[in-house]
Amino acid sequence: MHSIRLADLAEHLGAEVHGDGNIAITGIASMSTAIEGQITFLSNSLYQEQLLACKASAVVLTEENLPFCQHLPTLVVKDPYISYARMAQLLDSTPSPAENIASTAVIAANAQLGKNVSIGSNAVIETGVKLGDNVVIGAGCFVGKDACIGAGTRLWANVTIYHRVVIGAQCLIQSGSVIGADGFGYANERGNWIKIPQLGTVIIGDKVEIGACTTIDRGALDDTIIGNGVIIDNQCQIAHNVTIGDNTAIAGGVVMAGSLKVGKYCQIGGASVINGHMEICDKAVITGMGMVMRPITEPGVYSSGIPLQPNKDWRKTAALVLNINDMSKRLKAVERKVDGK
């Protein structure tokens, strides 16, 4: 179990200590479930009343909320939620995907392994692979020919990295993800599909995180490119030749068609579907289940779809939508009569 003095934790967070800085902190919990030894945080003033009943050993909050927590040691910060994220990193007890190099791992003789590399049971490292220092490859992973993985990157169990894929430093790829499979490229000759070999690859920047069972296809001729600091949730599909700019966030179940260009600092809500061969500008925000069929050229928040309604109301809405063309024609006819008068 990790343990840290409250005063030392404050130093890491750049926080101001109020109360006993020598108490030991062993974990983090919500205000309603925290017990002795744990620290909690208040990021929303609406939950101030929970402070009185809180059983944590310490609380992280803003100076504004300090008067409401006089019975517990506190750390005063500007942004408690950001401090929570940093505390979670310090107190993280997640095990490593692998320790040392398993005897059942299959590693090509000419693969280049950096210092302190760990490779789990039954993993396969093919010829020409380069693994940087402190890379961790989980059990059952496959790393294809001439792939390159940067220092400190971790792959959880059963990740597949195809040939010539390049992954930067300090990345994290969750189980079941497939990086570098063929893009969906075919030519149609009189009803018959002719496969187009996908000759590009996937290039992933530094500090990228990819969720479980996400797939990123290799490019047809050029490469699929994922910028630095991009975070991609579970079960997303990134098609061939997509480019995603730095620090963009993509929630679960998003589908991106081929040759799409997504800018920097974008946020794409879950289950959104985005057309290919177009561009989304920097700092665009697409809310959940968005259907993006045209380019986005201005930063802002974009939405589509109909929110959930009681079935009776939805049926009326659907009926109106189905009749919208007829309604439009009738309205134009009325406008012409009014203009004629």
Residue pairs with C-beta under 8 A, 6 or more apart in sequence:
1 26
1 27
1 93
2 26
2 27
2 90
2 91
2 92
2 93
3 24
3 25
3 26
4 24
4 25
4 90
4 91
5 21
5 22
5 23
5 24
5 25
6 17
6 19
6 20
6 21
6 22
6 23
6 24
6 25
6 39
6 57
6 58
6 73
6 75
7 17
7 21
7 22
9 15
9 25
9 39
9 75
9 87
9 90
10 16
10 17
10 21
10 75
12 86
12 90
13 60
13 75
13 77
13 83
13 86
13 87
14 77
15 60
15 75
15 76
15 77
15 83
16 75
16 76
16 77
17 73
17 74
17 75
18 66
18 73
18 74
18 75
18 76
19 58
19 72
19 73
19 74
20 73
21 73
23 57
23 58
23 73
24 37
24 57
25 37
25 38
25 39
25 57
25 58
25 91
26 37
26 38
26 91
27 37
27 38
27 39
27 91
28 34
28 38
28 39
28 40
28 41
28 84
28 87
28 88
28 91
29 35
29 38
29 39
29 40
29 56
30 40
31 40
31 41
31 42
31 47
31 50
31 51
31 54
31 56
31 59
32 50
32 54
34 40
34 54
34 55
34 56
35 55
35 56
36 55
36 56
36 57
37 57
38 56
38 57
39 56
39 57
39 58
39 59
39 60
39 75
39 87
40 54
40 56
40 58
40 59
40 60
41 59
41 60
41 61
41 80
41 81
41 83
41 84
41 87
42 48
42 50
42 51
42 59
42 60
42 61
42 62
42 65
42 69
42 80
43 79
43 80
43 81
43 84
45 64
45 65
48 65
48 68
51 59
51 65
51 68
51 69
51 72
52 71
54 69
54 72
56 72
57 72
57 73
58 72
58 73
58 74
58 75
59 69
59 72
59 73
59 74
59 75
60 74
60 75
60 77
60 80
60 83
60 84
60 87
61 69
61 74
61 75
61 76
61 77
61 80
62 76
62 77
62 78
62 79
62 80
63 76
66 74
66 76
75 83
77 83
96 118
96 136
96 154
97 118
97 120
97 136
97 137
97 138
97 139
97 154
97 155
97 156
97 157
98 118
98 119
98 120
98 123
98 136
98 137
98 138
98 139
99 118
100 118
101 107
101 117
101 118
101 119
102 119
102 120
102 121
102 122
102 123
102 139
104 121
104 122
105 119
105 120
105 121
105 122
105 123
105 124
105 125
105 137
106 122
106 123
106 124
106 125
107 113
107 119
107 125
108 125
108 126
108 127
108 128
108 129
109 127
110 127
110 128
111 125
111 126
111 127
111 128
111 129
111 130
111 131
112 129
112 130
112 131
113 131
113 135
114 131
114 132
114 133
114 134
114 135
114 151
115 133
115 134
116 133
116 134
117 131
117 133
117 134
117 135
117 136
117 137
118 135
118 136
118 137
119 125
119 137
120 137
120 138
120 139
120 140
120 141
120 157
121 139
121 140
122 139
122 140
123 137
123 138
123 139
123 140
123 141
123 142
123 143
124 141
124 142
124 143
125 131
125 137
125 143
126 142
126 143
126 144
126 145
126 147
126 163
127 145
127 146
128 145
128 146
128 147
129 143
129 144
129 145
129 146
129 147
129 148
129 149
130 147
130 148
130 149
131 137
131 143
131 149
132 149
132 150
132 151
132 152
132 153
132 169
133 151
133 152
134 151
134 152
135 149
135 150
135 151
135 152
135 153
135 154
136 153
136 154
136 155
137 143
137 149
137 155
138 154
138 155
138 156
138 157
138 158
138 159
138 175
139 157
139 158
140 157
140 158
141 155
141 157
141 158
141 159
141 160
141 161
142 159
142 160
142 161
143 149
143 161
144 160
144 161
144 162
144 163
144 164
144 165
144 180
145 163
145 164
146 163
146 164
147 161
147 162
147 163
147 164
147 165
147 166
147 167
147 180
148 165
148 166
148 167
149 155
149 161
149 167
149 171
150 167
150 168
150 169
150 170
150 171
150 206
151 169
151 170
152 169
152 170
153 167
153 168
153 169
153 170
153 171
153 172
153 173
154 171
154 172
154 173
155 161
155 173
156 173
156 174
156 175
156 212
157 175
158 175
158 176
159 173
159 174
159 175
159 176
159 177
159 178
159 179
160 177
160 178
160 179
160 180
160 181
161 167
161 179
161 180
162 178
162 179
162 180
162 181
162 201
162 202
162 218
163 180
163 201
164 180
164 201
165 179
165 180
165 201
165 202
165 203
165 204
165 218
166 201
166 202
166 203
166 204
167 173
167 179
167 204
167 208
168 204
168 205
168 206
168 207
168 208
168 228
169 206
169 207
170 206
170 207
171 204
171 206
171 207
171 208
171 209
171 210
172 208
172 209
172 210
173 179
173 209
173 210
174 210
174 211
174 212
174 213
174 214
174 234
175 212
175 213
176 212
176 213
177 210
177 211
177 212
177 213
177 214
177 215
177 216
178 214
178 215
178 216
179 202
179 204
179 210
179 215
179 216
180 201
180 202
180 216
180 217
180 218
181 215
181 217
181 218
182 197
182 198
182 217
182 218
182 240
183 198
183 217
183 218
183 219
183 220
183 224
183 239
183 240
183 241
183 258
184 217
184 239
184 240
184 258
185 195
185 196
185 197
185 198
185 220
185 240
186 193
186 194
186 195
186 196
187 193
187 194
187 196
188 194
196 220
198 217
198 218
198 219
198 220
198 240
199 219
199 220
199 221
200 218
200 219
200 220
200 221
200 222
200 223
200 224
200 240
200 241
201 218
201 219
201 223
201 224
202 216
202 217
202 218
202 219
202 223
202 224
202 225
202 226
203 223
203 224
203 225
203 226
204 210
204 216
204 226
205 226
205 227
205 228
205 229
205 230
205 246
206 228
206 229
207 228
207 229
208 226
208 227
208 228
208 229
208 230
208 231
208 232
209 230
209 231
209 232
210 216
210 232
211 232
211 233
211 234
211 235
211 236
211 252
212 234
212 235
213 234
213 235
214 232
214 233
214 234
214 235
214 236
214 237
214 238
215 236
215 237
215 238
216 224
216 226
216 238
216 242
217 224
217 238
217 239
217 240
217 242
217 258
218 224
218 240
219 240
219 241
220 240
220 241
220 258
222 241
223 241
224 238
224 239
224 240
224 241
224 242
224 243
225 242
225 243
225 244
226 232
226 238
226 244
227 243
227 244
227 245
227 246
227 247
227 248
227 264
228 246
228 247
229 246
229 247
230 244
230 245
230 246
230 247
230 248
230 249
230 250
231 248
231 249
231 250
232 238
232 250
232 254
233 250
233 251
233 252
233 253
233 254
233 270
234 252
234 253
235 252
235 253
236 250
236 252
236 253
236 254
236 255
236 256
237 254
237 255
237 256
238 244
238 256
239 256
239 257
239 258
239 259
239 260
239 276
240 258
240 259
241 258
241 259
242 256
242 258
242 259
242 260
242 261
242 262
242 276
243 260
243 261
243 262
244 250
244 262
245 262
245 263
245 264
245 265
245 266
245 282
246 264
246 265
247 264
247 265
248 262
248 263
248 264
248 265
248 266
248 267
248 268
249 266
249 267
249 268
250 268
251 268
251 269
251 270
251 271
251 272
251 288
252 270
252 271
253 270
253 271
254 268
254 269
254 270
254 271
254 272
254 273
254 274
255 272
255 273
255 274
256 262
256 274
256 276
257 274
257 275
257 276
257 277
258 276
258 277
259 276
259 277
260 274
260 275
260 276
260 277
260 278
260 279
260 280
261 278
261 279
261 280
262 268
262 274
262 279
262 280
263 279
263 280
263 281
263 282
263 283
263 284
264 282
264 283
265 282
265 283
266 280
266 282
266 283
266 284
266 285
266 286
267 284
267 285
267 286
268 274
268 286
268 290
269 286
269 287
269 288
269 289
269 290
270 288
270 289
271 288
271 289
272 286
272 288
272 289
272 290
272 291
272 292
273 290
273 291
273 292
274 280
274 286
274 290
274 292
275 292
275 293
275 294
278 294
278 295
279 295
279 296
279 297
280 286
280 292
280 295
280 296
281 296
281 297
281 298
281 299
282 299
283 299
284 296
284 299
284 300
284 302
285 300
285 301
285 302
286 292
286 296
286 302
286 303
287 301
287 302
287 303
289 304
289 305
290 302
290 303
290 304
290 305
291 304
291 305
292 302
292 304
296 302
306 314
306 317
308 314
309 317
320 327
